[in-house]
Amino acid sequence: MVVRVLGGMLVGGTGAVLVAPDLSLLLSELAPDGPRGLVTAVFLGQSLSPLALRRLVRGTGLAAAFTWAGGAPAADAARPWPASPPA
């Protein structure tokens, strides 16, 4: 059973590694000049988040780290957006 799970994780991880750079390249080619940095930031965030959260996981445990990592964006999304400046 464990071997099957690890094999599935290996196949899924390999597929994600092969697809993610292509998707970010495609998105950056389709995006106008302004939001291109956002595509790069998303890709870098996905790549660097395990390194950034390692300390949090060690200090609080895995369950608390998931709560913090999910709660921070949820709290940010719940706050009201500032009004757009007049054009």
C-alpha positions in Angstrom: 0.0 0.0 0.0 2.7 2.5 1.0 4.6 1.7 -2.2 1.5 2.5 -4.3 1.0 5.8 -2.5 4.7 6.8 -3.0 4.5 5.7 -6.6 1.5 7.8 -7.1 3.1 10.8 -5.5 6.2 10.3 -7.7 4.1 10.3 -10.8 1.9 13.2 -9.8 4.9 15.3 -8.7 6.8 14.6 -11.9 3.8 15.6 -13.9 3.4 18.8 -11.9 7.1 19.7 -12.3 6.9 19.2 -16.0 3.7 21.1 -16.5 4.1 24.1 -14.1 6.9 25.9 -16.1 5.0 25.5 -19.3 1.8 26.9 -17.8 3.6 29.9 -16.4 5.3 30.6 -19.8 1.9 30.3 -21.5 0.3 32.6 -19.0 3.1 35.2 -19.2 2.8 35.2 -23.0 -0.9 35.7 -22.9 -0.9 38.3 -20.2 -0.5 42.0 -21.1 2.7 43.7 -19.9 1.2 45.0 -16.6 0.2 41.7 -14.9 3.2 39.6 -16.1 5.0 40.1 -12.8 2.0 38.6 -11.1 2.4 35.3 -13.1 6.1 35.2 -12.0 5.2 36.0 -8.4 2.7 33.1 -8.4 5.2 30.6 -9.8 7.9 31.8 -7.4 5.5 31.6 -4.5 4.6 28.0 -5.3 8.3 27.1 -5.5 9.5 29.0 -2.4 6.6 28.4 0.0 7.9 25.0 1.3 11.2 26.7 2.2 9.5 29.6 3.8 7.0 27.5 5.8 9.6 25.0 7.1 10.2 27.0 10.2 6.5 27.5 10.9 6.0 23.7 10.6 8.8 22.9 12.9 7.7 25.5 15.5 4.0 24.9 15.6 3.4 21.5 14.0 1.9 20.6 10.6 -1.8 21.2 11.5 -1.2 24.7 12.9 1.0 25.5 9.9 -1.8 24.6 7.5 -4.2 26.7 9.6 -1.9 29.7 9.4 -1.1 29.2 5.8 -4.8 29.0 4.9 -6.0 31.6 7.3 -3.7 34.4 6.2 -4.9 34.5 2.6 -8.5 34.1 3.8 -8.2 37.0 6.1 -6.6 39.1 3.4 -9.4 38.2 0.9 -12.0 39.2 3.5 -10.8 42.7 4.0 -12.4 45.4 1.8 -10.6 46.5 -1.3 -9.5 50.1 -1.5 -11.4 52.2 -4.0 -9.8 52.7 -7.4 -8.3 56.1 -8.0 -10.2 58.1 -10.5 -8.8 57.9 -14.1 
